[in-house]
Amino acid sequence: MIIEKDLKKLFHQLDHDDIAHISLGSSDVTVRVFDGASRITLSTPVYHGGNFLPKSVRHCTSQKLTLLNPIQIKTSLRIDEENFRVILNYLGDLGGLTTIQFKDILEEFSYLAEEWRLHLDENDKNDLVHVRVQ
């Protein structure tokens, strides 16, 4: 849940720098505004592969995530090859958004990030090699 003072701090930062960071649950979300503050991007890492991205994780990034709660925002996943990460992204319009609608987008994005984290972490186990010890 986003506290009003956190939103005010975020808006102040965006007004000054066009980029801000906010912690939502277990997500560190980067928020950027552009095109005269009419468009917004949200991004957060949802998988860290150390020095490797497993094949099953790569495969999951091209699939849809099945969720219990209906989702209103459209997001995409991007593989960051250099840092062995998967990034969740959102791109949307700010024009006409109320503070409550913006807050809802942030909360939904945070929810999606957590669901992707759980899903990708579960699927990376598919690439483990099981070794029997005698």
N, CA, C and O atoms as a DFTB+ gen file, in Angstrom:
536 C
 N C O
     1  1       0.840      -1.188       0.000
     2  2       0.000       0.000       0.000
     3  2       0.884       1.251       0.000
     4  3       1.881       1.318       0.719
     5  1       0.516       2.211      -0.793
     6  2       1.297       3.431      -0.933
     7  2       0.728       4.499       0.000
     8  3      -0.476       4.755       0.020
     9  1       1.607       5.101       0.753
    10  2       1.223       6.169       1.678
    11  2       1.246       7.494       0.930
    12  3       2.083       7.710       0.053
    13  1       0.321       8.376       1.282
    14  2       0.184       9.659       0.581
    15  2       1.473      10.474       0.610
    16  3       1.810      11.128      -0.377
    17  1       2.197      10.442       1.729
    18  2       3.438      11.226       1.810
    19  2       4.493      10.684       0.849
    20  3       5.311      11.442       0.328
    21  1       4.471       9.343       0.612
    22  2       5.390       8.758      -0.365
    23  2       5.048       9.221      -1.776
    24  3       5.940       9.478      -2.585
    25  1       3.756       9.325      -2.068
    26  2       3.329       9.821      -3.384
    27  2       3.746      11.271      -3.588
    28  3       4.217      11.634      -4.665
    29  1       3.578      12.098      -2.571
    30  2       3.975      13.506      -2.674
    31  2       5.480      13.625      -2.913
    32  3       5.929      14.440      -3.718
    33  1       6.245      12.808      -2.208
    34  2       7.702      12.807      -2.380
    35  2       8.057      12.373      -3.806
    36  3       8.944      12.953      -4.432
    37  1       7.361      11.348      -4.316
    38  2       7.580      10.863      -5.670
    39  2       7.261      11.950      -6.693
    40  3       8.049      12.185      -7.609
    41  1       6.114      12.614      -6.548
    42  2       5.730      13.687      -7.474
    43  2       6.744      14.828      -7.444
    44  3       7.086      15.388      -8.486
    45  1       7.217      15.169      -6.258
    46  2       8.209      16.244      -6.127
    47  2       9.501      15.860      -6.850
    48  3      10.084      16.676      -7.562
    49  1       9.938      14.629      -6.665
    50  2      11.152      14.155      -7.312
    51  2      10.996      14.147      -8.834
    52  3      11.904      14.554      -9.559
    53  1       9.835      13.679      -9.313
    54  2       9.592      13.643     -10.758
    55  2       9.511      15.034     -11.359
    56  3       9.946      15.255     -12.489
    57  1       8.955      15.972     -10.605
    58  2       8.860      17.345     -11.071
    59  2      10.245      17.967     -11.223
    60  3      10.478      18.787     -12.111
    61  1      11.142      17.569     -10.358
    62  2      12.485      18.140     -10.359
    63  2      13.436      17.400     -11.303
    64  3      14.219      18.042     -12.004
    65  1      13.386      16.055     -11.337
    66  2      14.394      15.271     -12.048
    67  2      13.892      14.434     -13.225
    68  3      14.713      13.924     -13.987
    69  1      12.598      14.275     -13.402
    70  2      12.015      13.397     -14.425
    71  2      12.293      11.922     -14.180
    72  3      11.930      11.084     -15.006
    73  1      12.929      11.588     -13.061
    74  2      13.176      10.200     -12.678
    75  2      13.120      10.107     -11.159
    76  3      13.565      11.005     -10.445
    77  1      12.560       8.996     -10.685
    78  2      12.461       8.801      -9.238
    79  2      12.461       7.312      -8.946
    80  3      12.221       6.487      -9.828
    81  1      12.731       6.990      -7.708
    82  2      12.707       5.600      -7.256
    83  2      11.777       5.507      -6.057
    84  3      11.754       6.388      -5.198
    85  1      11.007       4.418      -6.016
    86  2      10.101       4.205      -4.904
    87  2      10.113       2.719      -4.568
    88  3      10.151       1.874      -5.462
    89  1      10.080       2.407      -3.289
    90  2      10.004       1.022      -2.846
    91  2       8.546       0.666      -2.636
    92  3       7.832       1.324      -1.879
    93  1       8.113      -0.390      -3.319
    94  2       6.744      -0.877      -3.201
    95  2       6.808      -2.364      -2.888
    96  3       7.148      -3.166      -3.758
    97  1       6.489      -2.734      -1.675
    98  2       6.605      -4.134      -1.273
    99  2       8.053      -4.555      -1.376
   100  3       8.923      -3.944      -0.756
   101  1       8.324      -5.590      -2.149
   102  2       9.702      -6.040      -2.333
   103  2      10.295      -5.526      -3.648
   104  3      11.321      -6.028      -4.108
   105  1       9.653      -4.536      -4.244
   106  2      10.112      -3.981      -5.523
   107  2      10.695      -2.587      -5.346
   108  3      10.117      -1.733      -4.675
   109  1      11.849      -2.378      -5.960
   110  2      12.420      -1.043      -6.090
   111  2      12.086      -0.588      -7.502
   112  3      12.696      -1.040      -8.471
   113  1      11.114       0.306      -7.611
   114  2      10.579       0.713      -8.903
   115  2      11.222       2.026      -9.339
   116  3      11.284       2.990      -8.576
   117  1      11.698       2.041     -10.587
   118  2      12.197       3.265     -11.196
   119  2      11.053       3.864     -12.002
   120  3      10.445       3.194     -12.837
   121  1      10.768       5.144     -11.737
   122  2       9.686       5.861     -12.410
   123  2      10.312       6.975     -13.234
   124  3      11.089       7.778     -12.717
   125  1       9.972       7.021     -14.520
   126  2      10.477       8.084     -15.401
   127  2       9.302       8.740     -16.109
   128  3       8.366       8.062     -16.533
   129  1       9.355      10.051     -16.232
   130  2       8.369      10.773     -17.027
   131  2       9.102      11.402     -18.213
   132  3      10.272      11.772     -18.109
   133  1       8.398      11.516     -19.341
   134  2       8.989      12.109     -20.535
   135  2       7.879      12.665     -21.411
   136  3       6.703      12.589     -21.053
   137  1       8.245      13.218     -22.545
   138  2       7.299      13.895     -23.445
   139  2       6.512      14.962     -22.704
   140  3       5.282      14.984     -22.736
   141  1       7.244      15.847     -22.034
   142  2       6.592      16.931     -21.295
   143  2       5.734      16.414     -20.152
   144  3       4.682      16.979     -19.853
   145  1       6.180      15.347     -19.519
   146  2       5.479      14.710     -18.396
   147  2       4.102      14.178     -18.787
   148  3       3.204      14.091     -17.951
   149  1       3.942      13.823     -20.063
   150  2       2.669      13.248     -20.498
   151  2       2.720      11.721     -20.559
   152  3       1.681      11.068     -20.658
   153  1       3.927      11.152     -20.499
   154  2       4.116       9.695     -20.556
   155  2       4.955       9.253     -19.360
   156  3       5.728      10.028     -18.797
   157  1       4.780       7.996     -18.992
   158  2       5.486       7.465     -17.834
   159  2       5.967       6.045     -18.116
   160  3       5.306       5.282     -18.821
   161  1       7.116       5.703     -17.560
   162  2       7.580       4.318     -17.577
   163  2       7.854       3.897     -16.137
   164  3       8.330       4.682     -15.317
   165  1       7.544       2.652     -15.859
   166  2       7.873       2.026     -14.589
   167  2       8.724       0.808     -14.919
   168  3       8.447       0.105     -15.891
   169  1       9.746       0.554     -14.127
   170  2      10.552      -0.646     -14.343
   171  2      11.098      -1.142     -13.011
   172  3      11.397      -0.361     -12.108
   173  1      11.221      -2.474     -12.915
   174  2      11.797      -3.100     -11.733
   175  2      12.340      -4.473     -12.106
   176  3      11.739      -5.177     -12.918
   177  1      13.465      -4.859     -11.525
   178  2      13.978      -6.208     -11.767
   179  2      13.064      -7.240     -11.108
   180  3      12.609      -7.048      -9.981
   181  1      12.798      -8.341     -11.826
   182  2      11.978      -9.410     -11.262
   183  2      12.736     -10.736     -11.184
   184  3      12.237     -11.710     -10.620
   185  1      13.935     -10.766     -11.747
   186  2      14.751     -11.979     -11.650
   187  2      16.217     -11.598     -11.762
   188  3      16.599     -10.824     -12.640
   189  1      17.039     -12.146     -10.866
   190  2      18.488     -11.962     -10.908
   191  2      19.111     -13.336     -11.091
   192  3      18.912     -14.229     -10.268
   193  1      19.855     -13.503     -12.154
   194  2      20.403     -14.816     -12.463
   195  2      21.842     -15.031     -12.043
   196  3      22.449     -16.023     -12.445
   197  1      22.402     -14.146     -11.256
   198  2      23.814     -14.305     -10.922
   199  2      24.638     -14.088     -12.174
   200  3      24.719     -12.968     -12.678
   201  1      25.253     -15.149     -12.684
   202  2      26.051     -15.062     -13.909
   203  2      25.447     -15.873     -15.043
   204  3      26.145     -16.241     -15.987
   205  1      24.134     -16.156     -14.952
   206  2      23.509     -17.029     -15.934
   207  2      22.001     -16.852     -15.885
   208  3      21.424     -16.696     -14.809
   209  1      21.358     -16.876     -17.053
   210  2      19.893     -16.896     -17.117
   211  2      19.473     -18.264     -17.650
   212  3      19.733     -18.579     -18.812
   213  1      18.824     -19.081     -16.813
   214  2      18.428     -20.425     -17.238
   215  2      17.464     -20.400     -18.419
   216  3      16.705     -19.450     -18.614
   217  1      17.518     -21.470     -19.195
   218  2      16.659     -21.610     -20.371
   219  2      15.182     -21.526     -19.986
   220  3      14.390     -20.918     -20.706
   221  1      14.810     -22.126     -18.865
   222  2      13.402     -22.111     -18.454
   223  2      12.936     -20.694     -18.102
   224  3      11.776     -20.353     -18.333
   225  1      13.814     -19.881     -17.555
   226  2      13.465     -18.486     -17.240
   227  2      13.294     -17.708     -18.535
   228  3      12.339     -16.944     -18.675
   229  1      14.195     -17.890     -19.472
   230  2      14.075     -17.222     -20.770
   231  2      12.754     -17.601     -21.447
   232  3      12.070     -16.752     -22.018
   233  1      12.411     -18.886     -21.372
   234  2      11.164     -19.360     -21.976
   235  2       9.944     -18.706     -21.303
   236  3       8.984     -18.344     -21.984
   237  1       9.980     -18.559     -19.995
   238  2       8.854     -17.959     -19.260
   239  2       8.600     -16.505     -19.657
   240  3       7.464     -16.034     -19.592
   241  1       9.640     -15.801     -20.063
   242  2       9.478     -14.390     -20.403
   243  2       8.643     -14.185     -21.651
   244  3       8.158     -13.081     -21.901
   245  1       8.470     -15.235     -22.435
   246  2       7.654     -15.108     -23.643
   247  2       6.223     -15.605     -23.431
   248  3       5.419     -15.604     -24.364
   249  1       5.909     -16.025     -22.217
   250  2       4.579     -16.540     -21.911
   251  2       3.773     -15.523     -21.120
   252  3       4.317     -14.562     -20.576
   253  1       2.459     -15.754     -21.066
   254  2       1.579     -14.932     -20.234
   255  2       1.551     -15.505     -18.831
   256  3       1.677     -16.714     -18.636
   257  1       1.390     -14.645     -17.881
   258  2       1.295     -15.037     -16.484
   259  2      -0.173     -15.209     -16.121
   260  3      -0.974     -14.301     -16.343
   261  1      -0.535     -16.354     -15.567
   262  2      -1.911     -16.603     -15.153
   263  2      -2.065     -16.107     -13.718
   264  3      -1.354     -16.548     -12.816
   265  1      -3.007     -15.179     -13.521
   266  2      -3.191     -14.556     -12.215
   267  2      -4.622     -14.739     -11.723
   268  3      -5.556     -14.904     -12.507
   269  1      -4.763     -14.705     -10.410
   270  2      -6.095     -14.779      -9.815
   271  2      -6.840     -13.459      -9.950
   272  3      -8.043     -13.440     -10.208
   273  1      -6.123     -12.360      -9.774
   274  2      -6.739     -11.030      -9.861
   275  2      -6.623     -10.491     -11.285
   276  3      -5.559     -10.594     -11.896
   277  1      -7.703      -9.916     -11.824
   278  2      -7.613      -9.344     -13.180
   279  2      -6.689      -8.126     -13.189
   280  3      -6.668      -7.337     -12.245
   281  1      -5.939      -7.994     -14.259
   282  2      -4.962      -6.915     -14.390
   283  2      -5.436      -5.929     -15.450
   284  3      -5.898      -6.324     -16.520
   285  1      -5.317      -4.646     -15.141
   286  2      -5.750      -3.597     -16.049
   287  2      -4.604      -3.029     -16.882
   288  3      -4.818      -2.579     -18.008
   289  1      -3.386      -3.049     -16.332
   290  2      -2.261      -2.442     -17.048
   291  2      -1.541      -3.482     -17.897
   292  3      -1.538      -4.670     -17.575
   293  1      -0.932      -3.019     -18.983
   294  2      -0.157      -3.897     -19.859
   295  2       1.324      -3.668     -19.573
   296  3       1.814      -2.539     -19.569
   297  1       2.005      -4.761     -19.339
   298  2       3.428      -4.703     -19.038
   299  2       4.182      -5.600     -20.020
   300  3       3.587      -6.370     -20.773
   301  1       5.491      -5.475     -19.986
   302  2       6.342      -6.340     -20.795
   303  2       7.585      -6.691     -19.989
   304  3       7.968      -5.983     -19.057
   305  1       8.203      -7.799     -20.372
   306  2       9.449      -8.220     -19.750
   307  2      10.594      -7.991     -20.724
   308  3      10.449      -8.167     -21.934
   309  1      11.722      -7.598     -20.177
   310  2      12.923      -7.382     -20.995
   311  2      14.075      -8.124     -20.329
   312  3      14.243      -8.051     -19.112
   313  1      14.856      -8.830     -21.114
   314  2      16.028      -9.523     -20.581
   315  2      17.231      -8.595     -20.682
   316  3      17.569      -8.108     -21.761
   317  1      17.865      -8.361     -19.553
   318  2      19.089      -7.565     -19.468
   319  2      20.260      -8.556     -19.483
   320  3      20.675      -9.066     -18.442
   321  1      20.780      -8.814     -20.688
   322  2      21.810      -9.836     -20.873
   323  2      23.101      -9.516     -20.112
   324  3      23.738     -10.413     -19.561
   325  1      23.478      -8.250     -20.085
   326  2      24.735      -7.861     -19.442
   327  2      24.730      -8.119     -17.947
   328  3      25.758      -8.473     -17.370
   329  1      23.566      -7.940     -17.314
   330  2      23.478      -8.083     -15.861
   331  2      22.732      -9.338     -15.423
   332  3      22.484      -9.533     -14.233
   333  1      22.373     -10.195     -16.391
   334  2      21.678     -11.454     -16.112
   335  2      20.425     -11.227     -15.275
   336  3      20.216     -11.871     -14.247
   337  1      19.593     -10.289     -15.747
   338  2      18.356      -9.959     -15.042
   339  2      17.191      -9.943     -16.023
   340  3      17.361      -9.821     -17.236
   341  1      15.999     -10.071     -15.442
   342  2      14.766      -9.879     -16.192
   343  2      14.083      -8.661     -15.572
   344  3      13.932      -8.586     -14.352
   345  1      13.671      -7.710     -16.407
   346  2      13.085      -6.447     -15.961
   347  2      11.625      -6.393     -16.391
   348  3      11.302      -6.672     -17.546
   349  1      10.743      -6.031     -15.459
   350  2       9.336      -5.789     -15.784
   351  2       9.182      -4.310     -16.109
   352  3       9.676      -3.453     -15.376
   353  1       8.490      -4.008     -17.222
   354  2       8.310      -2.623     -17.675
   355  2       6.840      -2.303     -17.903
   356  3       6.042      -3.162     -18.278
   357  1       6.513      -1.046     -17.664
   358  2       5.188      -0.501     -17.978
   359  2       5.398       0.829     -18.673
   360  3       6.248       1.619     -18.262
   361  1       4.629       1.083     -19.729
   362  2       4.655       2.352     -20.440
   363  2       3.219       2.826     -20.557
   364  3       2.353       2.085     -21.023
   365  1       2.960       4.066     -20.132
   366  2       1.593       4.564     -20.191
   367  2       1.508       6.068     -20.279
   368  3       2.511       6.773     -20.181
   369  1       0.278       6.552     -20.467
   370  2       0.003       7.983     -20.537
   371  2      -0.310       8.518     -19.150
   372  3      -0.977       7.859     -18.353
   373  1       0.179       9.718     -18.870
   374  2      -0.126      10.387     -17.607
   375  2      -1.284      11.369     -17.751
   376  3      -1.931      11.724     -16.766
   377  1      -1.539      11.802     -18.976
   378  2      -2.575      12.800     -19.202
   379  2      -3.929      12.340     -18.691
   380  3      -4.411      11.270     -19.064
   381  1      -4.532      13.142     -17.846
   382  2      -5.866      12.852     -17.336
   383  2      -5.904      11.881     -16.170
   384  3      -6.983      11.583     -15.658
   385  1      -4.746      11.377     -15.733
   386  2      -4.732      10.471     -14.587
   387  2      -4.914      11.246     -13.292
   388  3      -4.292      12.287     -13.078
   389  1      -5.766      10.726     -12.445
   390  2      -5.888      11.307     -11.109
   391  2      -4.818      10.686     -10.219
   392  3      -4.189       9.698     -10.597
   393  1      -4.615      11.254      -9.060
   394  2      -3.662      10.711      -8.104
   395  2      -4.052       9.289      -7.717
   396  3      -3.188       8.424      -7.572
   397  1      -5.327       9.049      -7.553
   398  2      -5.807       7.718      -7.174
   399  2      -5.528       6.715      -8.294
   400  3      -5.100       5.593      -8.024
   401  1      -5.765       7.103      -9.540
   402  2      -5.491       6.204     -10.671
   403  2      -3.999       5.897     -10.777
   404  3      -3.613       4.760     -11.049
   405  1      -3.158       6.917     -10.562
   406  2      -1.712       6.722     -10.592
   407  2      -1.288       5.773      -9.478
   408  3      -0.463       4.885      -9.696
   409  1      -1.839       5.953      -8.305
   410  2      -1.557       5.077      -7.168
   411  2      -1.974       3.640      -7.502
   412  3      -1.249       2.696      -7.188
   413  1      -3.120       3.474      -8.126
   414  2      -3.591       2.140      -8.519
   415  2      -2.641       1.480      -9.509
   416  3      -2.389       0.278      -9.421
   417  1      -2.115       2.257     -10.449
   418  2      -1.154       1.727     -11.422
   419  2       0.108       1.257     -10.702
   420  3       0.620       0.175     -10.988
   421  1       0.608       2.065      -9.775
   422  2       1.803       1.685      -9.017
   423  2       1.573       0.401      -8.216
   424  3       2.430      -0.482      -8.186
   425  1       0.420       0.308      -7.573
   426  2       0.131      -0.874      -6.764
   427  2      -0.048      -2.117      -7.637
   428  3       0.402      -3.201      -7.267
   429  1      -0.693      -1.971      -8.778
   430  2      -0.874      -3.097      -9.686
   431  2       0.475      -3.539     -10.267
   432  3       0.734      -4.733     -10.415
   433  1       1.317      -2.573     -10.588
   434  2       2.647      -2.880     -11.096
   435  2       3.454      -3.647     -10.042
   436  3       4.141      -4.616     -10.366
   437  1       3.368      -3.219      -8.808
   438  2       4.063      -3.898      -7.712
   439  2       3.548      -5.327      -7.550
   440  3       4.332      -6.252      -7.334
   441  1       2.234      -5.506      -7.652
   442  2       1.631      -6.836      -7.562
   443  2       2.143      -7.737      -8.696
   444  3       2.527      -8.882      -8.461
   445  1       2.143      -7.212      -9.915
   446  2       2.640      -7.975     -11.063
   447  2       4.116      -8.349     -10.894
   448  3       4.519      -9.467     -11.216
   449  1       4.905      -7.423     -10.395
   450  2       6.332      -7.685     -10.188
   451  2       6.516      -8.852      -9.217
   452  3       7.343      -9.731      -9.455
   453  1       5.764      -8.862      -8.148
   454  2       5.888      -9.941      -7.166
   455  2       5.453     -11.279      -7.768
   456  3       6.088     -12.306      -7.528
   457  1       4.386     -11.265      -8.538
   458  2       3.918     -12.498      -9.177
   459  2       4.947     -13.020     -10.180
   460  3       5.196     -14.225     -10.240
   461  1       5.544     -12.127     -10.964
   462  2       6.583     -12.550     -11.897
   463  2       7.795     -13.091     -11.155
   464  3       8.385     -14.085     -11.577
   465  1       8.173     -12.450     -10.056
   466  2       9.306     -12.930      -9.262
   467  2       9.074     -14.373      -8.807
   468  3       9.941     -15.234      -8.957
   469  1       7.909     -14.611      -8.258
   470  2       7.580     -15.955      -7.776
   471  2       7.581     -16.960      -8.923
   472  3       8.128     -18.056      -8.793
   473  1       6.971     -16.589     -10.040
   474  2       6.867     -17.482     -11.196
   475  2       8.248     -17.807     -11.781
   476  3       8.539     -18.970     -12.060
   477  1       9.081     -16.812     -11.965
   478  2      10.402     -17.035     -12.548
   479  2      11.307     -17.811     -11.600
   480  3      12.068     -18.674     -12.038
   481  1      11.232     -17.515     -10.318
   482  2      12.028     -18.260      -9.339
   483  2      11.621     -19.728      -9.306
   484  3      12.469     -20.612      -9.189
   485  1      10.331     -19.981      -9.410
   486  2       9.850     -21.362      -9.427
   487  2      10.317     -22.084     -10.684
   488  3      10.686     -23.256     -10.619
   489  1      10.306     -21.406     -11.818
   490  2      10.682     -22.041     -13.077
   491  2      12.184     -22.215     -13.251
   492  3      12.615     -23.086     -14.006
   493  1      12.987     -21.408     -12.570
   494  2      14.430     -21.594     -12.739
   495  2      14.883     -22.918     -12.132
   496  3      15.965     -23.410     -12.453
   497  1      14.067     -23.493     -11.265
   498  2      14.391     -24.798     -10.681
   499  2      14.286     -25.913     -11.711
   500  3      14.832     -26.996     -11.500
   501  1      13.596     -25.671     -12.818
   502  2      13.468     -26.688     -13.860
   503  2      14.798     -26.994     -14.535
   504  3      14.950     -28.047     -15.154
   505  1      15.755     -26.090     -14.421
   506  2      17.047     -26.292     -15.065
   507  2      18.106     -26.852     -14.121
   508  3      19.266     -27.008     -14.501
   509  1      17.703     -27.150     -12.899
   510  2      18.671     -27.730     -11.958
   511  2      19.009     -29.150     -12.388
   512  3      18.151     -29.891     -12.870
   513  1      20.234     -29.504     -12.210
   514  2      20.687     -30.860     -12.505
   515  2      20.714     -31.605     -11.178
   516  3      21.379     -31.185     -10.231
   517  1      20.007     -32.684     -11.120
   518  2      19.945     -33.479      -9.897
   519  2      21.092     -34.501      -9.910
   520  3      21.242     -35.276     -10.855
   521  1      21.872     -34.482      -8.871
   522  2      23.019     -35.377      -8.766
   523  2      22.804     -36.273      -7.561
   524  3      22.518     -35.809      -6.457
   525  1      22.947     -37.568      -7.799
   526  2      22.832     -38.515      -6.688
   527  2      24.181     -38.672      -6.020
   528  3      25.197     -38.884      -6.682
   529  1      24.180     -38.567      -4.732
   530  2      25.412     -38.742      -3.969
   531  2      25.373     -40.129      -3.340
   532  3      24.370     -40.521      -2.743
   533  1      26.455     -40.856      -3.477
   534  2      26.505     -42.224      -2.900
   535  2      27.375     -42.263      -1.688
   536  3      27.534     -43.320      -1.076
